[in-house]
Amino acid sequence: MNAETPEADAAEQAQQAEEIPEEEEPEPLEVPLDANPADLADQHRPVPVDDAYDHD
């Protein structure tokens, strides 16, 4: 271990990255040429679940 690498960082860096199964990989999107990148990114952002929201 290098003296400049803390033990926790060295342990985390030694772990193998998890592979994403093929069925979970996002499909490529066809983007119109005149699409606004900010609008496009906002449309595909996941919405967090709010348990405190009253649905009735």
C-alpha positions as CSV (number, residue, x, y, z in Angstrom):
1,M,0.0,0.0,0.0
2,N,1.2,3.5,-0.9
3,A,1.8,5.9,2.0
4,E,-0.4,8.5,0.2
5,T,-3.4,6.2,0.0
6,P,-5.5,5.9,3.1
7,E,-6.5,2.3,4.0
8,A,-10.3,2.8,3.4
9,D,-9.6,4.2,-0.1
10,A,-7.2,1.4,-0.9
11,A,-9.7,-1.2,0.1
12,E,-12.5,0.4,-2.0
13,Q,-10.2,0.8,-5.0
14,A,-9.2,-2.9,-4.8
15,Q,-12.9,-4.0,-5.2
16,Q,-14.1,-5.0,-8.6
17,A,-16.7,-2.9,-10.3
18,E,-20.2,-4.4,-10.5
19,E,-21.3,-5.1,-14.1
20,I,-24.7,-4.0,-15.2
21,P,-26.7,-6.9,-16.7
22,E,-27.7,-6.4,-20.3
23,E,-31.4,-6.1,-19.6
24,E,-30.8,-3.2,-17.2
25,E,-28.7,-1.1,-19.7
26,P,-30.7,1.9,-21.0
27,E,-31.6,1.8,-24.6
28,P,-30.1,4.6,-26.8
29,L,-32.5,7.4,-27.5
30,E,-33.2,9.0,-30.8
31,V,-32.9,12.7,-30.3
32,P,-34.3,15.2,-32.7
33,L,-31.7,17.6,-34.0
34,D,-33.5,20.7,-32.7
35,A,-34.0,19.3,-29.2
36,N,-32.9,21.4,-26.2
37,P,-30.3,19.3,-24.3
38,A,-31.6,20.7,-20.9
39,D,-35.2,19.8,-21.7
40,L,-34.2,16.3,-22.9
41,A,-32.2,15.6,-19.8
42,D,-35.1,16.8,-17.6
43,Q,-37.5,14.5,-19.4
44,H,-35.5,11.4,-18.7
45,R,-34.5,12.1,-15.0
46,P,-36.1,9.7,-12.5
47,V,-38.7,11.2,-10.1
48,P,-38.0,10.5,-6.4
49,V,-40.7,8.8,-4.4
50,D,-42.2,11.1,-1.7
51,D,-43.9,9.0,1.0
52,A,-45.2,12.1,2.8
53,Y,-47.3,13.2,-0.2
54,D,-51.0,12.7,0.4
55,H,-52.5,11.2,-2.8
56,D,-56.2,11.7,-1.8
